[in-house]
């Protein structure tokens, strides 16, 4: 089985200091790039997060402050990482809700204008949960007949995720071997930002998905309550969410001037 690709796809996995997209940092990233001709390129980096790694995080992935003390920072690695993924679609396990949002935060934090306008993403976990409802280790055992003996190693998890997707395509004939169709199938719901604070209603209008304005159109809220925009920009929201909100506001202003 080989993925039917029209452009490369990068499967990737992050190990991090925690699960807060806005605050936590990457300590390891592994990328497996698959090309349309079947060729593969793989790279793994340890990353100095420039903050202490909590003991509970180290207990999960085994990466300690001492292990990353001499490693490059994400700022130092960002151009190399972006160069590897910028022409590709993305794939991962729980990537739509965690890995992609956190990677976007790291990129924006160091000045790389990361955007997914020309990318789609396949979340293998979503396909798995829709079909079988298990964890990555169980998915690897179920689909590939193998034990995931090095779980929470970014490289092992990345390779396992890729192999699981190939096995899913073989097992479920109703899944089309097409990256865009797989991306649509593996998406829970439509969001404008990675973290899910801004969604789309049935008519395709941007709406807030949280707080006192949940379900309301973003442009109407910003017009009626201008201070809400400033509050979000100054609050602890992900950088990509702030970027999206700013673009919506600018589009509204430009439409008024036209």
N, C-alpha and C positions, 0 to 999 in steps of 0.2 A: 504493500500500500504506500502510495506517495501522495502528499497533498497537492491538489490542483491549484497552482499558484499563477497569478499574472504579475506579481511583484514579490519581493522577499517578505518573510514574516519572522519577527523576532520573538521567540518565547523567552521570558525572563522571570526571575524570582529575586526578591529582596529579603535580606535579613536586616532587622532594624533595632533601634533602641527601645521601641515600643509601638503602640498602635494608634497614636494620635497623629493624624495626617499633617496637621498644621505645625506640630512641635517636634516630633521625633525625626530621627536621622537614619540614613542607610549605613550599615556596617559591612555589608557584603552584597554584591550584585553579580548575578551570572546571566549571561545572554547566549542563547543558542539561535543563530540566524540560519534560516532555511531559504535557499534560493530556488527559483522556478525550475532550474535544471536538476534539482536534487542535491546540489552541493551544500555543505554545512560549514559554518564558522562558529566557533565557541570561545568565549572569553569569560573569565571570572576575576573579580577584583575584590580585595579587602579594602575597606574604606575607613579612614579615621573620621569619626563623626564630630569631632571637636566638642564633645560633651561626654560625661561619664555614662557608661553602659550600665543600666540597672542590673542588679544581681538576678532578678527574675527573668530578664531578657537573656542574659548569658546562660541561665539554666536551660533555656529552650534551644538556643542555637550554638552554644559553646564558645562564643566569641567574647573575649574579655578586653578590658582596657589595655592590658599588656600586649595582647595579640595584635592590636591595631595601632599601637603607639607610633610605630615607624612607617605606617602606611600613608599613601597620599590622601588628601582630603577630597571630598566630592567636587569642590571647585577645580582642583587640579585634574580630575578625571573627566569632568563634564563634557569637554569638547570631544574627547575620544569616544565616550559613550554615545553622545548625540550623533556623531558621525556614523556610528554603527547602526543606529535605529531610524535615522531621519527619512530614509527611503522605503521604509518597511511598514507593514501592518504589525500589530502586537498580539501576543498570546500569553496566557498565564493561568494560574489557579487562584481564584478569588482576586484576579487582577483588576477587574473593573471597579471594585469597591475598596481596594487597598493599594496594591502595587502601583497602578497607573496614577492614582491621585497623589501618592507620596513621591513618586518619581517626578511628577510635574512640579510639585512644591520645591523639590531640591533643584530642579532645572531653573525655575523662575527665581529662586533665591540667589543664584549665582549669575543671573543675567542672560540665561539662555531662553529665548522666546519659544518654549515648548508648546505646541499646539497639535491637535488631532484632526484638523479639518480635512486633511488628505489621508488619514489613516482610519482603519476600522480595527476593532479588537475582538478577539475570541476569548471568552472566559470559560475554560474547560470545566471549572467547578460548577458553573451554572448548567452546562450540558449534563454533567454527571448527576447533579441534584434533580434535574428534571426527569432524568432517566432512571436513576437508581437510589439517590440520596445516601451518600457516604462521605468519608474523608479521603484525602489524597492517597494515604497508605492503603485504604480499603479499595479505592479505585484502581490503584496499581495492581493489587492482588486480583481483583475481580476481572479487569480487562486484559491484563498482561500476564497473569499467572506468576508474578514475581513478588518477592518481599522487598519493601522499601527499607533497606537496612540502614541507610544513612539519612533518615528524615531530618529536616531542618538544616541540612546543608544546602545552600542555594543551588549549587551545581547539580546535586542529586535530585532535588525537587524539580529543577528546570527540565532535566532530561526525562524524568518520569512523567511530567506534564505533557511533553511532546509525544511520548510513546502512548500515553493514555488517549490522546486525541486521535492518533492513527487507529488505535484499536476500536474507539467509538465509531469511527467511520466504517470500519469493517463490520461491526456488530449491528449497526442500525442503518439499513438501506434507505430509510426515509430521510437521513441526514445527507444533504447534498455536499459533495466535496468542492465547496466553493467558499472562499474566505469571507466574502460579504454576507452570504446566507448563514454561515456558521456564526458570524458576529451578531447578526440579528437574532438568531435563535438563542444565543448565550447571554442576551441582554435581558435583565429583569424588567426594566422600564426605562423610558427615555428621560435623560437628564441633560441639561445644557452644560453644567459644570461636572467635574469628575466626582466631587464629594456628595452630590445629590441635593444641594441646597436650592437649586433652581431647576425646575422641571418644565415639562410641556403639557398643556391641557389637550383635550380632544381636537381642538382646532389649530394646534401648533403654536399657541401663544405661550411665552415664557411666564411661569408662575413661581411664587415662593412655595417651598415645600415644608416650611418650618415656622414656628413662632406665631405671633399674633396675626400675621398676614398670610398664613398658610392657605394655599388655594387661590390667592388673589393674583391678578396680573401684575407683573413686575413694573411695567411702564406706568400703570395707573397709580400704584403705590408711590413710586418715586415722584410722580407729579403732585399728588395730594399731600405727601409727607416727605419733603426733600431731606429732612434731617435723618431719615432712615438710611439713606445712602451713606452719609457720613459716619453714622454709627457702625455700619457693617465694615467700612474701610478701616476704622480704628479699632474694631473688635478682633477677637482671635479666630477669624475665619481663614480658610486656606487662601493662598495668594491667587490660585487659579480662579476661585469663586469671585474674588474681588476684580480680577481681570475681566471676567465674563460680565459682571454687573456693570462695570465701567463702560464696556463696549455697548451694552444695551442702552445705557443712558446717552452715550454719544450718538448712537443711531437715532434715538428719539429726537435729540436736538437737531441733527442734520435733516431729519424729515420735516421738522417745523420750518427750517430755513429754505427748503426746496420750494 
